[in-house]
Amino acid sequence: MTHQPPDPALAAKVLADSNARIAHHEAGHAVAAVARGGRLIGVWVNDIDWTVLPLDADIGKGGTATCTAAFEDQPFAYYAGPWAEAMWTCQNDPDVDDFDEALEYAWDDNTDGATAKYDERVAMLDGVAAQLGLGSAQGAGHAWEFGRGDELKTCGPQSKRSQRC
């Protein structure tokens, strides 16, 4: 079975959308960390070539945001990546108009990245809270940070365009 190369115009559109989605995800981490007093070290978005088959060679080539953040602010910074990705998707994909669904997809799509790091930091903070006799931070899973959307909307340019979602 031979594969036909994709239409160049379609491949260019998919690449542009993919890079924009990844860039917003990584920028979300960086902006949130800096907004909480951290320091941006760098943001990288890897180029994915959607015109060369097989496409699985490009899996895992997304991006990376490297910043410093206080330990207690790290879950917020990790949450901000999928949140920014979901906001971009909701505002730019005509087939997506439900922010909660876009956010759920972004979490599920990042299980080896932001989602895993978020869960790890929240679990560590829960352990410290238990030692201090405080309640659980994680209790309702990722709902722990869902209330942070209002703070994130004030952090970047998406705040001007958030009416759709």
N, C-alpha and C positions, 0 to 999 in steps of 0.2 A: 504494500500500500504506500503510495507516494503522497506527500503532503504538498498542497499548493501554498506558496508564500501568501501571507495576508495582503489585502489591499493596502498600498502604502498610505493613502489618506486615512483609512481606518486605523492602521497601526500608529500613525502619528497622533491621532486623537486619543487613542488608548494610552499611549506613552505620556502625553501631556496631562491627561486626567490622573494617571497613576502617580506621576511625579508631583503634581499639585496636592493630591491627597496625602502622600507621604510627607511632603514639605510642611503641610499644615499640622500633621501629627507631630512631627519632630519639633516644630516651632511651638506647639502647645506645651510640650515639656519644658522647653527653654524659657518661654515667657512666664509660665507659672512659677518656675524655680526663682527667676529673677524678681518677679513680683513679690515673692515671699522673702527677699533679701539674699538669695543665692547669687552665684556668679556664673555667667555663660562662658564655657570654654570653647565649644564649637558645635556646629550642626552640619551633618553631612547627609546628602541624598544621593544614593547610588543610582547610576544610569541603568535602566532596564531596557534591553533591546527586544521589543515585541515583534520584530520582523524576522528573527532567526529562529528556526525550529530546531530542536524541541524547546518549548517555552519553559520546561521545568529547570533548565539551567539557570534561570533568573530567580527562582524561588528563594526567598530569604535575603534578597539584595535590597531591602527597603532603605532604611536610613538610621541615623544615630544622632542623638542629642547628648552632649556631654556638658554637665553643669554641676555646680555644688549646690547643696540645699541642706538646711538643718534636718536632722533625722526625723523630727516630728512633721516636717513639711514634705518629706519625700513621697508619701502616698498621694498628696495633692498634686505634686509635679508629675508623678506617673499617671494619675488619672487624667491629667490635662491633655495628654497626647491623644488617646482615644476620643476624648470629648471634642477636641479641635477637629479631628478627622471626621467625626460624626456631623459636626456643624458644617464643615466644607461639603460633605456628601449631601446633606439635606438642602443646602443652598445651591448646589451645582448639578445634581443629578435629577433630571425631570421625573424619574420614576420613583424617587424617594421624597416623601413629604412628612414622614413621621420621625421626629428626632430620636425618640426612645428606641425605635427599631434600628436606626442608623447607629446609635450608641451601642446597642447590644451586639450588632454585627462587628463594630470596631473592637469591642472587648473580645469577642470570639475569634477574630482574625489576628489578635496579638497575644495569644496564649503563651507564646515563648518569649515575649518581650515585656511590654508595659504591664500586661495583666499579671504575669507571674511575679514581676518585681513589686507591683502594688500589693498583691496577696501576701508576699513575703514580709514586706515592711509592716503591713497592718497586723499580721500575726505576731511579729516581734513587739510592736507597740501594745498589742493585747497582753502579751506575756508580762511586760513591764507594768501595765495597768493592774493585772491580777496580783503581782507582787506588792503593789502599793495599796491594794484593797479597793481599786476603782473598778467600774463596770467595763464590759467588753466594748471595744470600739467597732469590732467587725460585725457583731450580731446579725445584721441583715445583709451580709455579703457586700457587694459593691454599692449598695444603697448608702453605705457609710459616707461616701463622698458625693452622692447625687445632689445634695444641697449646695455644693460648691459651684454649680453652674452659674449662679448669679454673680459670684466673684469672678469667674473666668470670663463672663461676658464683658466685664469692664477692663480686662487686661489687654485686649488687642483689637486689631481692625475689624474683626468679626462682630464687634459690639455695634458697629454702624449698620450691619446687614442682617441682624439676627431676627428680624420680624417674621420671616417665612417659617422658621422652626420654633 
